[in-house]
Amino acid sequence: MSDDYIPRLVDTVLPRIIETLPAVSIVGPRATGKTTSAATFAASVTHLDRRADAAAFVADPDAALARLPRPALLDEWQQVPDTLSAVKRAVDSDAAPGQFLLTGSVRIGKSHTWPATGRIVRQAIHGLTQREIVKYDGPLFVERVRQDVISLLDTPKSPLTLFDYLELAHVGGFPDLVVRNRPPDARARWLEAYLLELRTNDVKLVGGDPDPGKFANFIEAVALNSSRIVEQVTLRETVGISKNTAAAYEDLLEAVFFSERVPAWRTDRLDRLAALPKRYLLDTALLMHVMGVGADDAARDPAVLGAVLDTFVAAQLRPELAVLAPAPTLHHLRDKGGRHEVDIVLQFPRRRVVGIEVKATASPARDDARHLAWLAAQLGDDFVGGVVLHTGPTAFALSDKIVAAPISSLWT
């Protein structure tokens, strides 16, 4: 293992998966460390994006698979899609645990079926979080708020300011950019090359063949609306594409792990909730690159500032949710009149929820928690608690169930 390897949250769950199940597919954005993490648990590694490694699998995937020491890591398996069927057949023949790890940077496309239901479990890995970067090994933030939101009052005083958080967002979660500390011009070239690879090659692996210019414009439109609730008609009219094309483009962006749609939270106890999803880019370095902003630029534009901070917080939470079983689900909430809106809703088993608001202020007041207070009044005991994440130094109570805490409480 490299000296600069940063232990990942997924490292805490992969051993148990390997010990108990025959095969696991590790999925997530390109260049987020999937192969590096998986290789630490593998007896053999096959890179199917290399012609020499792939040749035998193209010719006879079953025979090639049978020769590999187990656990066998099959990296970028989607380059030879028949590999998946061979793994399925191998598991059908022998369901012993710890046989295969598959890594890939795209979700299965519509041009291929997924033959491995019941044979291969999926485990997501995302970009680096701040808790991983600073090597914080305390309880997960999601677990802390599920058990006792008031425990956040013990959060150490934070030295970070608004501009520090924006700089962290600007660095993002790609290990190469975090570890190498590349200069600004090199970072920009790296991110532009990443986007080019995504637009031209990754989309083809999931059966896409979009118009290059319009697809690039659609990517920009999605980025500019990260963390916002926007109807798809707004995006397609901005780009000048049809409804079907916009739907296809959005599916492609999710298939290559560029963005995701977070569903609106619904309950039969509240009958006037909006159903539109909220879109997030999965990495804030990409977000700020597409927006063309740095930390100082973002701080000067309230709309951009809010989008970057909200997207940054979601990027810290997403990897935590991925390693929990059963996993809480990520939602947002907005009523149809727009009078009440909660940035993030975590839903736990039995419909228990935690609400999170993200505020670009160093001194949040009770009014910043008014939507959380409204939700608490509507849900009663089903409301576990609320958190107002802010850019100031200290944590303090806003009510008996709502706490204001620094954004750094996600990793301290």
N, C-alpha and C positions, 0 to 999 in steps of 0.2 A: 504494500500500500504506500502511496506517495506520502512524503512528509507533510505536504500541504493539503492532505485530504481533510475535509471538514465532516465530522460525523453527522449523519442525517437522521431525522425522525424515523424514516422508514427502516433504518437499521435496527430499530427496537422491535419491529414486528416481523421482519422477513425471516429471522431464525425460526420463530414459531410456525409460520406458514410452511416453511421448508420441512420442518419436523413432522408436520401433520397432514400435508396435502401433496399430491403428486406433481402439480404444475402451477406456476404463477406467472401471469403476464404483468410486467411492470410497465406502466404507460405514463406518458406525460410529455411536456414540451421538449423539443430538441435542445440539446446542450445544457440540460439541467442535472446531469450526473447519474442518469439511470444505469448506464453500463458500469460506471465506476463503482457504484454501490452494489449492484448485483454481482459483479466479479469477485467481490470479497467473500462471497458465499458459494462460489462455483468451483468445481473440479476441472472444468474445461470451458473454453470460450471460443465460440464460432461467430465471426463477423460476416453476416450475410450481405453486407454492402460492399464486401471485397470479392472481386471476381474469383480469386483462387479458392476462397472458402465456400463460395456459393455454388461452384460448378457441380460438386457431387450432389448437392441438394436439388439442383435443377434436374439432374439426370435421374436420381433415385433417392428421394428424401427419406424413405423408410430405412434403406440400407445405410445411408449416411448417418442417420440419427442413432442407429443401433451401435455404431462404433464409438460413440462419445462417452467418456467417463462422466458419471453422474455425481452431483447435480451438474447438468449441462446448460450453459448459458447460450442462448441463440439470440444474438444481437441484431437488431433491425430485421426481424423475421419477415416483415411485410415486403421486403425486397424479393423474397421467394415465397409467395403466399401458400403454396402447397405444403410448406413446412408445418403450418398449423394443423392441417389434416393429418400429417404424419405423427405429430405429437398426440393428437386425439386418438389415433389408432394404437399408439404405444401405450397410452394410459388405459385404454379399453382392455388391452392385453395384460397389463400389469399396473395396478393402481397403487403401488407402494409409494410412500411419501418421498419427497426430495429428489425428484427426477429432472425436472426442467424449469428453467427460468427463461422467460422470453421478454425482450425489451423492444420497444418500438416508439417512434415519435409521431405516429398518426393513429387515430382510431380506425377500426375496420371500416372500409368503404362500402358503398352500396353495390359496387361491382363484385364484391366477394361476400359470401355468407360466413357467419361465425359458427363453425362446426363444433365448438368446444364447450358449449353450455353444459355445466355439471362436471366438466373435466379440468378446466383451467379457471382459477380465480384471478381476479384483476386487483392489482394494487397500484394506486396512483402515487407518483412522485412529482413534486413541483419544484419551482425555483427555491433557492436558499431563503430561509427566514432569518430574521435577526436573532432569534433564540439559537439557531444553529451557528450563525456567524460568531456570536459572542460566547458560544459553548455553554449556554445556560441549561442546566439539567434539572431545574425545579419542575413542579407540576405544570401540565399544560394549562394555558389560559382558559380554554374551553371547559376543562374539568373543574377549574377553580370557580368559574362563575356558575356552573351547574350546581355545585355543592353549596356555595355560599358567596354571593356577590360581595357581601360586606367584608370578606377577607381581603379584597383589593385595597382596603384602607391601610394594610400593612405594606403596600408598595413603597419601596425606597424613593426618596426625593430624587427627581430626575434632573440631570444637568442639561438635558437636550432642549433646544429651542425650536421654533417653527422651521427655521432655516436648516437646522440639523436633520429634522425629519424629511425635509424636501431633498436634502443631499443624499440621505439613505435611499429614498425613492428613486433618485436619479441613478444611483449605482445599480439598483434592481437586485435580482436574485440569480442571474446566470453565474455559475461558479467561475468561469473564465474571467469575467469582468470584476468579480468580487476579489478573487485571489490575486490576479495579475496587476491590479491597480493601474490599468493602462491609461495613457494620456488622452485628453478629450478627442483629438482627431482620430486616434486609433479606435477608441470606443465607438465613435460615429461610424467609422468604416465597418467595424465588426457588426454593429446593429443593422446597418444597411445591407450587408451581405446576408445576414440572418433573414431579413425580410425578403430579399430576392430569392433565397433558397426556398422559403416558405411559399412564395407566390408562384414559382416556376416548377419546382420539383416535388415538394411535399404534397401539393394539391393533386398532382397526377397519381400519386400512390393511393389516393382515396377516390380515384375515378373522376376527378375534376379536370375541366379544360376551360377555365374562364377566359373572358376577354381581358388581356393584360392591363390595358389602360383603365377600364371600368372596375376591374377587380382591385387595382391599386387605389382607386378613388373610394371604393367601398371600404377598404381597410382603413383609410383615413377617416371616413365618416364614422365608423364604429369606434375608432380610437377617440375621436373628439367627443363622443357621447358615452365614454366609459363612466360607469357608476350612475348613469342617468336613466330615467324611465322615458323611453322614446318609442313611438310607434314605428313599426318597420316601414310604413308608407313614407315617413319623413326621410329615412335613409335612402330609400330607392328613388325618391323624387330628387334628392340632392345629387345622386349619381346619374340619374336618367336611365333606370333599368326597370324591367317589368317585375311584377309581384313574384312570379315563379323564379326569376333569376335572382332576385334579392334573397328569397328563401334558400335557394341553392348555395349562394355565396355565404350566407350566414352558417349554413351547415358545414361548408368547407372550412371556415375559420375555426369552428369548434372541433372539427375532425383533426386539424393540425395543431390544436392546443394554443391558438392565438387568443381566443376570447371564449367567454361562456355566458350563457343566459341564466341568471339567477331567478327562479320563479317567485311570483308574488305569494305571500303567505295567505292562506285562506282558513277560515273557520266558520262553522255554522252558528257561532255565537255573535258574529258580526256579519251583517248581510250587505254592506255597502263598501266592499273592498275591491279595489281595482285589480284586474287580472294580468296586466301587462308585465312582462319580465323586465329585469334590470340587467344591462350588459356590463361586463367587466373585461378589460384586458387582463391577462394572467400575469403580466410582468410590467412593473412601473418604469423600468428603463426603456422598454419598447414604447410604452405609452408616451413618455416625455420626448423620446426621439421622434415619433410620428407627429406629435404636437409641435415639435421644434422649440421646446422650452427647456431652460435650466431652472435651478432653484430660485434664482432672483426673478426670472420671468414669471414663474408660477405664483410667487408671492404677491405679484402686482395685479393679478387677475383673479378675483374671487371665484369665478366659475371654474377656472383651471385648478386653482388651489384646492377647492372642495373635491374635484374629481380625482386629483392625484392622491390626496390623503385618504379618501374613501377606498380607492383602488389599492393603496398600500396596505391598509388595515385588512382588507379582504385577502390579500396575498399572504399575510401572516397567519390568518385563520385557516385557509384552505388546506395546507399540509397537516395541520392538527386534526382536522375532520377526517382526513384520508387514513390516519393510522388508528382511529377509534373504531371499535366494533361492539355493539352496533353504532354506526356513525350518526351523530346529529346532522341535520340538514340545514343548508344555508338558504335564507329567503330574504325578501325585503317586504315592506308593508306600506301601502298607500290607500287611503280611502278615495272613493270616486269623486268626491268634491275637492280633493287635494288639501283638505284642512289638517289632516293628520298623516304623517309620514315618518317611518322609522327606517334608518339606513340599512341595518342588518338585523334579521331575526334568526336566532338559532333555535331550531325546534328539536327537542329531546323526546324520548319515548313518553307515551301517554299524553302527547300534545302539550307538554310543558315547554315554556319558551323563555328565552332571555333576549331582551332587546338591546341593541347597541346603536348609539348615535356617535358620529365622528364630527368633531367641531374644531375649526381652525381658530381657536382662541386659547390664550394662556390663563384665562380666568372665567371659566364657565359659571353661569348663574342658574338659578332654579328654572328660569324660562327656557334654558337650553334642554331641559329634561321634560318639557310639557307634553311632548308626544309619548314619551315613555310613561309618564304619569297617567295619561289618558288610557294607554293600553293596559296598564296595571288595574285601573278602575274597571275596565271592561272584562278582564279575564279572571280577576280574583286570585284564587290559589294556583291557577295554572300559570300565572306570571311568576317565574322564579326570581327575576330581578332585572334591573336595567343598568347600563353603563354608559356614561358620557365620556368618550375618549377624547382627550384634549391635548394641546401642545404646551401646557404649563408644567410646573414642577411637582405639584403635590396631589395626593388623593384625599377626597373628603366626601362626606355623606351629603346627598341632596334630599333624601327621605329614608324611611326605614328599609326600602328595597332598591334604592337607586343610588349609585355611587358615581362621582366624577373621578376619573383616574387618568394619569398621563398615558399617552399612547405607548410609552415604553413599558407599561405594566404587562403588555403582551409578551415581554421577554425578560422581565425582572421580577 
